[in-house]
C-alpha cells in the first residue's frame, strides 16, 4: 500500500509473539514489544479462515483498557493477564493440519478509534487519512496446528 505521506523515522515500534510462532489449538498467544515514544496501541487479529476478510479489534478491551503506553509492553498486560488471555483456536470445519493468522499492532501518536470488524481496504484508507507520520503498524504472523 502506498500512502499519501511519509513515516516518521523517529517513531519506532517493535513487536513479536512471546514464545514460539507455532501454536497448538488452545495455547496462549501473547504479544511483547516496545515503542520508543508514548503511543496508543491497538491490536487486531486477521484470520481469513475464521473471521473472513476483516480485521477484528481485540485490544484494548473490557479487561485491559489502558492502551497509552511508552517503552516495553506485553498484551495482555502483566497486571491483567490473570483476568483474560488470547488463545490460538484452530477453525472448526477447516481442512488441513495448520492455518496461519496475523496480528496487527497499531501504534498511533493520537487516539485512533478502532472498529470491531473492518475490511483491510477501509482500515488502510483510514490510516492514510491519519497521516503516515502519525502511526506505525507491525504485522506478526503465527501458525496454529490442528490437534
N, C-alpha and C positions, 0 to 999 in steps of 0.2 A: 504494500500500500504506500503510495506517495502522498505525503501530507503537505499542506499549504505553507508550513513554516518549518524551521529547523529546531532540533532538540537543543537543550541547554547542557553543554558538556560538564558543567559543574554540579549538576543534579544527578546523583547516582543511586541505582537500585540493584541489588543482587538477591536472588532467591533460589532455593532448591528444595527438594524433598528431603526430609530428615530420614536417614537410613537408605535402604535400597529403593531403587526406582522400579523394582519388580515387586508387586504386592499380590498376596493371595486374597481371595474373597474373604472379607471380614477384617483384614488388617487395618490398623490405624494409619491415616495419612496426615502428616504434619508438614507445614512449610516453615523453613527457617531462612533468615536472611538479614539484610541490613540496608538502611537508607543513610545517606551522608548528610541529609538536611531534614528538618521536620517536614513530614508529609502525611497526607491522608491516604490510607491503604484500603483497597477493595479487592476481594478475592472472588474470582469467577471460576466455575468448572465448565468445561466444554467436553461433552461426551455424546457424540453423534449416535452411538449405538443405543443410548437410553433416553436422552433428552431431545433428540433431534438436532436441528441446526440452530441452536441457541446457546448463548452464554447464560448460565444460571448463577445468580449472585448468592454467595454463601458466607461472606464476611464483609463488614460487621453484621452481627445478627442479634437476636434477643438475648443470647447468653453472653456475648462478648461484644459490647458496643463501642469500646474505646478503640478508634482506628487512627487517631492522630498520634504518630509515633516518630521517634528520632533514634538513630543508631540501630543496634541489633534487635531483632524481634523473632517471635515464634507465633504461628497461628495454627490451632488455638493457643492463646496466650498461656503462659505457665500458670497464672492465677486462675484461669477459667478452664483449664484442661480437665479438671475433675468434674465439671458440670456438663461438658459435652465433648465429642470427638467427631472427626470425619473418618469414615470407613470406606475402604475400597469395596465396591459392590459389582460383581460380575452380572451383567444384564440378563434377566430371565429370557428364555427363548433364543438366546444368542448361540449360533453355531460356532464351533472352533474352540480353541483352548486358551486364547488370550485376546484381550481388547486393549486399545490404547485410550487414555483420557489425558486431557490437558488442563492444567490450572493456569489461569491468567491473573497475575498480581499487578494491579494498577496502583502506582504512587502518583498523587497529584499535589500541586502546591496549594490549591484551594479545594474546598469541599466539592466532590463530584457526586451528583445524585444518580445512584445506580438503579437500574430497573431489575426486577426479579428474573425476568427472562427476556432476552433481547437478541435479535439477529446479529451476526457478526458485521454485516454491512452497516446497520444502524449504529452499532457500538462504535465502529471506527469513524463513522461520519461525525458523531458527537465528539469524539476525541479530536478530530481535525478542527472542529469549531472551537474547542477549548484552547487550541494553540499548542503545537508540538513542544514548545519550550516550557510548557506547564505540567508535563507528565512524563512518566517512564512506565513501560509495560514489559514485564518479564513473563515469558512462557515456559512452563515447566511440564514436561511430559512424563508419564509413567505407564506401566503395563499392569493390567490386572489378569491374573491367571485363574482359569476355571478350577473348581475343586478337583 
